[in-house]
């Protein structure tokens, strides 16, 4: 009896490891695809929650700060995938606001602004 319970636990643990690795591969492939533009900026925002769904938001802008591409992954399981987000496309990063994804959106915009205004380190 205990052997079956232990075997089931180990099987579920290995399945979770496999599915997590697949999700990370999907994440890296999406980032790589979105960063292959000749010019512009890429910002990633993440919101982790202890309970509830987490969110990853990726923004790609042109040199002027206009959003050209946006993808969002939101969910609580390893089955979550990136989906296109059209609500921000064509808008300047300074005008972006959203109640649903406020924290990841703010984080992505901050990363883009850091790339637009690099600080000269001496």
DAURHU-V460489 format. One record per backbone hydrogen bond with DSSP energy under -0.5 kcal/mol. NH is the residue of the N-H (numbers start at 1). CO is the residue of the C=O. E is the energy in kcal/mol with one decimal. If there is no record, write none. Layout:
NH_CO_E, NH_CO_E
This chain:
5_1_-1.9, 6_2_-2.6, 7_3_-2.4, 8_4_-2.4, 9_5_-2.2, 10_6_-2.5, 11_7_-2.3, 12_8_-2.4, 13_9_-2.2, 14_10_-2.5, 15_11_-2.2, 16_12_-2.2, 17_13_-2.1, 18_14_-2.4, 19_15_-2.6, 20_16_-2.4, 21_17_-2.2, 22_18_-2.0, 23_19_-2.1, 24_20_-2.3, 25_21_-2.0, 26_22_-2.1, 27_23_-2.3, 28_24_-2.6, 29_25_-2.3, 30_26_-2.2, 31_27_-2.5, 32_28_-2.5, 33_29_-2.4, 34_30_-2.4, 35_31_-1.7, 36_33_-1.0, 41_61_-1.9, 43_59_-2.6, 45_57_-3.0, 47_55_-2.8, 54_75_-1.8, 55_47_-2.3, 56_73_-2.7, 57_45_-3.0, 58_71_-2.9, 59_43_-2.9, 60_69_-2.5, 61_41_-2.7, 62_66_-1.9, 65_62_-1.4, 67_91_-2.7, 68_60_-3.3, 69_60_-1.7, 71_58_-2.1, 72_83_-2.6, 73_56_-2.8, 75_54_-1.9, 80_77_-1.2, 83_72_-2.4, 85_70_-2.4, 86_84_-0.5, 89_86_-0.5, 90_67_-2.9, 91_88_-1.8, 93_65_-2.0, 95_92_-1.7, 96_93_-1.0, 102_99_-0.7, 105_101_-2.2, 106_102_-2.3, 107_103_-2.2, 108_104_-2.4, 109_105_-2.4, 110_106_-2.2, 111_107_-1.9, 112_108_-1.9, 113_109_-2.6, 114_110_-2.1, 115_111_-1.5, 116_112_-2.0, 117_113_-2.0, 121_119_-0.6, 122_120_-0.5
